[in-house]
Amino acid sequence: IMRRMEYILDEMNVDFEEDALLLIAKAAEGGMRDGLSILDQALSFHDHQILTEDIQQITGSVTQDLLEDYFKALTENNTKNALDLLQNLLAEGKDAGRFVEDVILFGRDLLLFQNTKEKDRSLFKIAKFSDPFEQLASSIPEEFLYQIISVFNNTQQELRMSNHAEVYLEVATIKLSQHEEEAAVSASQMTNEAPKTQTSLPGNDEVAALQKELSSMKQMIQTMQMSGSNGNVTNQQNAGSKKATPKSPTGQFKANRTSVYKVLREATHEDLREMKSVWVDVLDVLDVGQKALMNNSEPVAASPDALVVKFDYDILCERAQEDKLLHDTVNNYLEKIINKRIQLVCITSEEWPKARQDYIDRMNHKEKNNDSNIEKEATKDQSEKKENEVVSKALEMFGEDFVEIID
């Protein structure tokens, strides 16, 4: 994917930073379409330059300097500094979920360097080798890195079921920045039960998987060094990289169909025209990162209190749907100019026609059932009418004394 982006940018005579392309490739998880989408967003920042800083804004990634400072504060038990770094990061609009993921991957990279001493960038997930990185790796105990990964893995699970991301991140930060105090309190217990402590950490499965990965990486590097073949090194690294971050088809973003159908059921052309007329103005009030997400969005259906917005790419659609700050910004502006707040429902261009057709089919099926019921009622009424006419004729001809009516 990086080679393809390099080729495209060379053809367009656009300068780029290699780190920026690496960030795009990792954010897209190897998906060419998502990678090109991010690249397109970056070109909207600067026509002739792709900068690492812009890609970090678009993807919500955290800078390595900030991650190094955060890990250092945790290691030194500097709770205040760690919390300040966290607050500043969230105040800048960084995504909490992305920060958790970056912490886990950065911890993994530190562990890998501690165990292999390799400086090859292709072996790292997000880190870039530098003197501060090397100093940080030498100052953090390996066991503490496993603890950081375990705690943040638990936090990642908790964030999926909560709207209070900041609280969970603060709790994780405080817990990790006081690790030495906890260790002092239970020193004798840790000494007697050291093996148990390691296996009882939260997120044990993920830690075990990470240890297994480190072990396999060590073996791979030793094999590379023994073979002395650069071609083999490159091939094995690329193969390892592909296995580490597979792109699963089931991981594609799926819209909330219930919400989509509700909007379609109550949608009006007037509401959609109103939203389309102000949509450009809405985009103008967004910050740089939010605008990058929403640049190619399009309102496709609107009701008095909800809006379906279409996106070309899964990665942008998912991030826009989950970005509560973005939803608040959009609603605050809409409240000012058209005096309404809406529910924002995001859907991909690929899924939208399917969802719309599915809704139409459901409505047609419902109408057919209604027509069938109406026809049955009409037939019943007509039959009863004929029966009544026969009874009346019999009564007229023979009289009530000679006619017995049986239901």
PLY file of the C-alpha trace (Angstrom):
ply
format ascii 1.0
element vertex 407
property float x
property float y
property float z
element edge 406
property int vertex1
property int vertex2
end_header
0.00 0.00 0.00
2.91 2.37 0.72
4.49 1.67 -2.66
1.18 2.38 -4.37
0.76 5.69 -2.52
4.35 6.66 -3.33
3.69 5.95 -7.01
0.49 8.03 -7.01
2.14 10.98 -5.26
5.17 10.87 -7.55
2.85 10.97 -10.56
1.07 13.99 -9.04
4.39 15.69 -8.15
3.34 15.83 -4.49
6.01 15.87 -1.77
5.46 13.54 1.17
6.97 12.42 4.44
7.62 8.70 4.65
6.31 8.62 8.23
3.03 10.11 6.99
2.54 7.29 4.48
3.41 4.72 7.13
0.73 6.19 9.41
-1.82 5.98 6.59
-0.95 2.34 5.87
-1.29 1.38 9.52
-4.53 3.32 10.04
-6.03 1.65 6.96
-4.89 -1.78 8.23
-3.64 -2.68 4.77
-6.90 -1.73 3.02
-6.09 0.11 -0.20
-9.47 1.84 -0.44
-9.32 3.21 3.11
-5.69 4.22 2.61
-6.49 6.20 -0.53
-9.41 7.84 1.28
-7.10 9.12 4.02
-4.61 10.23 1.37
-7.38 12.17 -0.38
-8.31 13.86 2.90
-4.66 14.81 3.46
-4.46 16.40 0.01
-7.35 18.67 0.98
-5.04 20.15 3.67
-2.17 20.89 1.29
-2.30 20.41 -2.48
1.38 19.58 -2.91
2.49 18.12 0.40
1.60 15.18 2.68
2.68 15.87 6.25
2.81 13.53 9.23
1.04 16.11 11.39
-1.93 16.23 9.00
-2.27 12.44 8.98
-2.24 12.42 12.78
-5.08 14.95 12.73
-7.12 12.89 10.26
-6.61 9.49 11.91
-6.66 10.75 15.49
-3.25 9.20 16.15
-1.12 10.33 19.07
2.42 11.62 18.50
5.33 9.49 19.64
6.64 12.36 21.79
3.39 12.40 23.77
3.38 8.61 24.17
6.98 8.69 25.40
6.13 11.42 27.93
3.06 9.49 29.09
4.96 6.22 29.58
7.74 8.10 31.35
5.25 9.72 33.76
3.71 6.32 34.53
7.13 4.77 35.13
8.18 7.60 37.45
4.90 7.45 39.43
4.16 11.02 38.38
0.37 10.85 38.53
-0.19 14.60 38.07
1.94 14.81 34.94
0.33 11.69 33.46
-3.17 13.08 34.08
-2.20 16.48 32.62
-0.95 14.78 29.46
-4.18 12.80 29.22
-6.37 15.89 29.71
-4.45 17.89 27.10
-4.76 15.04 24.64
-8.54 14.75 25.10
-8.93 18.54 25.00
-7.33 18.52 21.54
-10.14 16.24 20.38
-8.09 13.04 20.19
-10.22 9.92 20.12
-10.12 7.98 23.42
-10.35 4.62 21.66
-7.47 5.51 19.36
-5.35 6.61 22.34
-5.94 3.28 24.10
-4.97 1.39 20.95
-1.84 3.51 20.49
-0.77 2.89 24.12
-1.14 -0.88 23.66
0.78 -0.90 20.38
3.50 1.42 21.69
3.92 -0.85 24.73
4.24 -3.79 22.37
6.94 -1.97 20.37
8.90 -1.20 23.56
8.71 -4.87 24.57
9.89 -5.94 21.14
12.88 -3.62 21.27
13.76 -4.72 24.82
13.85 -8.35 23.72
15.45 -8.04 20.27
17.35 -4.71 20.19
16.26 -4.44 16.56
15.87 -0.93 15.12
14.15 -1.84 11.86
11.01 0.33 11.55
9.11 -2.43 9.74
9.11 -4.56 12.91
7.33 -1.86 14.93
3.58 -1.24 14.88
3.62 2.52 15.50
6.98 3.44 17.07
9.95 4.97 15.31
13.42 4.28 16.68
15.12 7.29 18.27
17.39 8.06 21.21
14.45 8.98 23.51
12.73 5.73 22.51
15.85 3.70 23.33
16.27 5.48 26.68
12.62 4.88 27.54
12.89 1.18 26.67
15.91 0.80 28.94
14.19 2.54 31.87
10.87 0.62 31.93
10.77 -2.83 33.56
9.44 -5.49 31.22
6.85 -6.59 33.81
5.46 -3.05 33.99
5.00 -2.95 30.21
2.95 -6.15 30.44
0.90 -4.48 33.18
0.28 -1.36 31.06
-0.88 -3.49 28.14
-3.15 -5.57 30.39
-4.76 -2.57 32.10
-5.35 -0.74 28.81
-6.71 -3.89 27.22
-9.32 -4.02 30.01
-9.98 -0.31 29.52
-10.52 -0.90 25.81
-13.25 -3.44 26.61
-14.89 -1.08 29.13
-14.98 1.82 26.66
-17.12 -0.23 24.28
-19.88 -0.43 26.88
-19.67 3.08 28.34
-20.08 6.73 27.40
-17.59 7.85 30.06
-14.29 7.31 28.25
-12.48 10.06 30.16
-13.29 8.46 33.54
-11.96 5.05 32.54
-8.77 6.56 31.12
-8.20 8.57 34.30
-8.70 5.47 36.46
-6.25 3.48 34.32
-3.71 6.32 34.47
-3.93 6.66 38.26
-3.71 2.91 38.76
-0.60 2.56 36.60
1.14 5.69 37.91
0.95 4.30 41.45
2.31 0.87 40.61
5.38 1.12 42.87
3.28 2.09 45.91
1.06 -0.95 45.36
4.14 -3.11 44.92
5.59 -1.91 48.24
2.38 -2.76 50.09
2.31 -6.33 48.76
6.05 -6.96 48.41
6.09 -10.19 50.37
3.07 -11.53 48.50
4.65 -10.74 45.14
7.87 -12.45 46.21
6.10 -15.62 47.31
3.65 -15.75 44.40
5.57 -14.15 41.54
4.55 -16.72 38.94
0.89 -16.41 39.96
0.97 -12.63 39.76
2.00 -12.63 36.17
-0.68 -15.09 35.11
-3.42 -13.37 37.10
-3.07 -10.01 35.42
-6.23 -8.76 33.71
-6.23 -9.42 29.98
-4.10 -12.54 30.47
-4.99 -13.95 27.05
-3.72 -10.82 25.32
-0.51 -10.81 27.38
0.08 -14.48 26.57
-0.50 -13.76 22.89
1.95 -10.86 23.06
4.58 -13.04 24.73
4.09 -15.64 22.03
4.47 -12.98 19.34
7.68 -11.69 20.95
9.06 -15.21 21.06
8.28 -15.81 17.40
9.75 -12.42 16.47
12.97 -13.32 18.29
13.21 -16.59 16.38
12.47 -14.84 13.12
15.17 -12.23 13.70
17.71 -14.90 14.64
16.86 -16.77 11.46
17.31 -13.58 9.44
20.67 -12.85 11.00
21.89 -16.41 10.39
20.72 -16.43 6.78
22.31 -13.05 6.03
19.98 -12.63 3.10
18.36 -9.25 2.71
15.78 -10.63 0.32
14.70 -13.27 2.80
14.59 -10.69 5.60
12.26 -8.46 3.65
9.97 -11.29 2.64
9.71 -12.71 6.16
9.09 -9.27 7.65
6.35 -8.55 5.15
4.77 -11.94 5.79
4.89 -11.32 9.54
3.38 -7.89 9.10
0.50 -9.25 7.05
-0.29 -11.89 9.65
-0.23 -9.36 12.47
-2.95 -7.08 11.09
-5.36 -9.02 8.88
-8.23 -7.18 7.23
-11.32 -9.21 8.03
-14.34 -8.80 5.79
-16.56 -9.14 8.86
-14.87 -6.08 10.34
-16.61 -3.73 7.89
-18.79 -1.03 9.40
-22.52 -1.76 9.43
-25.07 0.97 10.01
-27.82 0.68 12.60
-30.61 -0.47 10.27
-33.29 0.16 12.89
-32.29 3.84 13.05
-32.07 4.06 9.25
-35.56 2.56 8.80
-36.99 4.92 11.43
-35.63 7.93 9.52
-36.99 6.59 6.21
-40.41 5.97 7.78
-40.65 9.61 8.91
-38.58 11.20 6.11
-39.81 14.15 4.05
-38.39 15.90 1.00
-38.68 19.21 2.83
-36.49 18.05 5.73
-33.86 16.70 3.33
-33.81 19.93 1.30
-33.37 21.92 4.50
-30.41 19.78 5.66
-28.73 19.87 2.25
-29.06 23.65 2.13
-27.09 24.09 5.38
-24.70 21.14 5.09
-21.83 23.15 3.59
-22.15 25.65 6.43
-22.12 22.80 8.95
-18.85 21.49 7.52
-17.30 24.96 7.72
-17.71 25.15 11.51
-15.98 21.81 12.16
-12.37 21.67 13.31
-9.67 20.30 11.01
-9.93 16.68 12.15
-13.74 16.64 12.06
-13.82 18.29 8.65
-11.45 15.64 7.32
-13.95 12.98 8.41
-17.00 14.75 6.98
-15.60 16.32 3.80
-17.10 13.73 1.44
-20.27 13.06 3.43
-23.72 13.55 1.90
-27.17 13.81 3.51
-29.44 11.22 1.83
-32.55 11.08 4.03
-33.98 13.34 6.73
-36.89 13.37 9.14
-37.83 16.18 11.54
-35.43 14.83 14.19
-32.87 12.63 12.40
-30.54 12.57 9.41
-28.93 9.74 7.43
-25.48 10.72 6.12
-23.67 8.70 3.46
-19.89 8.11 3.40
-17.73 6.60 0.66
-15.41 4.74 3.03
-16.01 2.39 5.97
-13.24 3.85 8.12
-14.59 7.43 7.89
-18.18 6.28 8.39
-17.35 4.34 11.55
-15.31 7.15 13.09
-17.96 9.74 12.33
-20.67 7.56 13.90
-18.65 7.03 17.09
-17.40 10.63 17.47
-19.76 12.11 20.08
-17.91 15.44 20.03
-18.58 15.66 16.28
-22.30 14.99 16.83
-22.45 17.71 19.51
-20.68 20.22 17.25
-23.09 19.53 14.37
-26.14 19.80 16.63
-24.96 22.96 18.36
-24.64 24.67 14.98
-27.98 23.34 13.67
-29.68 24.59 16.81
-28.37 28.08 16.10
-29.36 28.30 12.44
-32.52 26.16 12.10
-33.49 25.71 15.75
-33.36 21.91 15.83
-31.20 19.06 17.06
-30.99 15.76 15.20
-29.82 12.19 15.54
-26.95 11.61 13.11
-27.06 8.16 11.46
-24.02 7.24 9.36
-24.05 4.69 6.53
-21.64 3.72 3.74
-22.33 4.35 0.05
-22.24 0.60 -0.48
-24.83 -0.18 2.20
-27.19 2.75 1.58
-28.97 1.49 -1.60
-29.35 -1.97 -0.02
-30.86 -0.51 3.15
-33.23 1.73 1.18
-34.38 -1.14 -1.07
-34.84 -3.40 1.93
-37.06 -0.78 3.53
-39.11 -0.41 0.32
-39.55 -4.19 0.08
-40.73 -4.32 3.68
-43.26 -1.55 3.08
-44.55 -3.24 -0.12
-44.96 -6.53 1.73
-46.87 -4.77 4.48
-49.16 -3.06 1.94
-49.88 -6.38 0.21
-50.89 -7.90 3.52
-53.17 -4.93 4.19
-54.75 -5.19 0.70
-55.35 -8.90 1.23
-57.10 -8.26 4.54
-59.27 -5.54 2.98
-60.25 -7.89 0.12
-61.24 -10.62 2.58
-63.41 -8.17 4.53
-65.10 -6.98 1.33
-65.86 -10.57 0.24
-67.30 -11.34 3.66
-69.53 -8.24 3.57
-70.76 -9.09 0.08
-71.60 -12.67 1.13
-73.52 -11.46 4.16
-75.42 -9.00 1.98
-76.55 -11.79 -0.38
-77.63 -13.94 2.56
-79.70 -11.07 3.94
-81.43 -10.61 0.55
-82.40 -14.32 0.41
-83.83 -14.20 3.93
-85.85 -11.08 3.15
-87.29 -12.69 0.00
-88.28 -15.85 1.91
-89.98 -13.86 4.64
-91.87 -11.87 2.02
-93.10 -15.01 0.23
-93.95 -17.33 3.16
-94.23 -15.09 6.23
-92.41 -15.20 9.53
-94.51 -18.11 10.87
-93.24 -20.50 8.21
-89.57 -19.38 7.96
-86.88 -20.49 10.44
-83.57 -18.58 10.19
-80.52 -20.71 11.07
-77.15 -18.89 11.58
0 1
1 2
2 3
3 4
4 5
5 6
6 7
7 8
8 9
9 10
10 11
11 12
12 13
13 14
14 15
15 16
16 17
17 18
18 19
19 20
20 21
21 22
22 23
23 24
24 25
25 26
26 27
27 28
28 29
29 30
30 31
31 32
32 33
33 34
34 35
35 36
36 37
37 38
38 39
39 40
40 41
41 42
42 43
43 44
44 45
45 46
46 47
47 48
48 49
49 50
50 51
51 52
52 53
53 54
54 55
55 56
56 57
57 58
58 59
59 60
60 61
61 62
62 63
63 64
64 65
65 66
66 67
67 68
68 69
69 70
70 71
71 72
72 73
73 74
74 75
75 76
76 77
77 78
78 79
79 80
80 81
81 82
82 83
83 84
84 85
85 86
86 87
87 88
88 89
89 90
90 91
91 92
92 93
93 94
94 95
95 96
96 97
97 98
98 99
99 100
100 101
101 102
102 103
103 104
104 105
105 106
106 107
107 108
108 109
109 110
110 111
111 112
112 113
113 114
114 115
115 116
116 117
117 118
118 119
119 120
120 121
121 122
122 123
123 124
124 125
125 126
126 127
127 128
128 129
129 130
130 131
131 132
132 133
133 134
134 135
135 136
136 137
137 138
138 139
139 140
140 141
141 142
142 143
143 144
144 145
145 146
146 147
147 148
148 149
149 150
150 151
151 152
152 153
153 154
154 155
155 156
156 157
157 158
158 159
159 160
160 161
161 162
162 163
163 164
164 165
165 166
166 167
167 168
168 169
169 170
170 171
171 172
172 173
173 174
174 175
175 176
176 177
177 178
178 179
179 180
180 181
181 182
182 183
183 184
184 185
185 186
186 187
187 188
188 189
189 190
190 191
191 192
192 193
193 194
194 195
195 196
196 197
197 198
198 199
199 200
200 201
201 202
202 203
203 204
204 205
205 206
206 207
207 208
208 209
209 210
210 211
211 212
212 213
213 214
214 215
215 216
216 217
217 218
218 219
219 220
220 221
221 222
222 223
223 224
224 225
225 226
226 227
227 228
228 229
229 230
230 231
231 232
232 233
233 234
234 235
235 236
236 237
237 238
238 239
239 240
240 241
241 242
242 243
243 244
244 245
245 246
246 247
247 248
248 249
249 250
250 251
251 252
252 253
253 254
254 255
255 256
256 257
257 258
258 259
259 260
260 261
261 262
262 263
263 264
264 265
265 266
266 267
267 268
268 269
269 270
270 271
271 272
272 273
273 274
274 275
275 276
276 277
277 278
278 279
279 280
280 281
281 282
282 283
283 284
284 285
285 286
286 287
287 288
288 289
289 290
290 291
291 292
292 293
293 294
294 295
295 296
296 297
297 298
298 299
299 300
300 301
301 302
302 303
303 304
304 305
305 306
306 307
307 308
308 309
309 310
310 311
311 312
312 313
313 314
314 315
315 316
316 317
317 318
318 319
319 320
320 321
321 322
322 323
323 324
324 325
325 326
326 327
327 328
328 329
329 330
330 331
331 332
332 333
333 334
334 335
335 336
336 337
337 338
338 339
339 340
340 341
341 342
342 343
343 344
344 345
345 346
346 347
347 348
348 349
349 350
350 351
351 352
352 353
353 354
354 355
355 356
356 357
357 358
358 359
359 360
360 361
361 362
362 363
363 364
364 365
365 366
366 367
367 368
368 369
369 370
370 371
371 372
372 373
373 374
374 375
375 376
376 377
377 378
378 379
379 380
380 381
381 382
382 383
383 384
384 385
385 386
386 387
387 388
388 389
389 390
390 391
391 392
392 393
393 394
394 395
395 396
396 397
397 398
398 399
399 400
400 401
401 402
402 403
403 404
404 405
405 406
